[in-house]
Structures are given as structure tokens and as C-alpha cells.
């Protein structure tokens, strides 16, 4: 089985703050499978590090209000193209991210408050009926 994984979960330093979210659980889960690493934000042309962003009224913005929505959406489309071209069956995504959040994202106030919702890439995967797992669910053994 081919599994795509948020690059930060595989140890790539591509998070907004220049570090990663390496997950031993992900490493164990994907062992023996073909793994495709994707970071929609980097694919969208955003630098590392970069200002944090959240979804505000449907638009991805920095705290100062500047939009990075186009970069997030372009990156999500490029990541989707990679997933489709590689016939990926499952995508494991980083929690809470404005790109990859599967069930919850930050509320757009930059106060670390979570609300139900999906990141741009996660929503696109759902639209294409590609199975996703939030890393938090994987870590909890769900």
C-alpha cells in the first residue's frame, strides 16, 4: 500500500517554525509500505520558517491579516496531484494545521482555540474521497 504522510511527521523540518513533528507511531505504522512525503505549504512556495497562519472566515491568513490563501490552495492542489499520481490509498496528516487538520483547526484568532473543521489539503482529499487519518488518532490507537 502507498501511504502519503505530512512531511513534518516524517522528521522533515518544514513546519512554520522550521522544526518538525516527528512521530514514532507514524514511523511504525508505515513500516513496510511505500511512503510519499508531502508538505502542501512548502509545495505552495512558502518559506521555512514562515509566519504562523490560520483559517479566518475561510481564508488562510497570517496574524497581521495578510493572506497566504493562494499559496495554501496551490500547495494543496500540488500535493493532491502527487497523491493521485502515486495512487496513494491513505494519507496521514498533522493535526490542527491550516493545511492538514483532519477534524479540527485553530479558530482564526491565533489564541490556540480549536474548532471543528479541516485544513485546505485535508478538505481537498475529502472532496476526492481519499482516506485520511489524523496523526492524533493514530497516536491514540484509534
C-alpha positions, 0 to 999 in steps of 0.5 A: 500500500502507498501511504502519503504522510505530512512531511513534518511527521516524517522528521522533515523540518518544514513546519512554520517554525522550521522544526518538525513533528516527528512521530514514532507511531507514524514511523511504525505504522508505515513500516513496510509500505511505500511512503510519499512525503508531502508538505502542501505549504512548502509545495505552495512556495512558502518559506521555512520558517514562515509566519504562523497562519490560520483559517479566518472566515475561510481564508488562510491568513497570517496574524497581521491579516495578510493572506497566504490563501493562494499559496495554501490552495496551490500547495494543496492542489500540488500535493493532491496531484502527487497523491493521485499520481502515486495512487496513494490509498491513505494519507496521514496528516498533522493535526490542527494545521491550516493545511492538514487538520483532519477534524479540527483547526485553530479558530482564526484568532491565533489564541490556540482555540480549536474548532471543528473543521479541516485544513485546505489539503485535508478538505481537498482529499475529502472532496476526492474521497481519499482516506485520511487519518489524523496523526492524533488518532493514530497516536491514540490507537484509534 
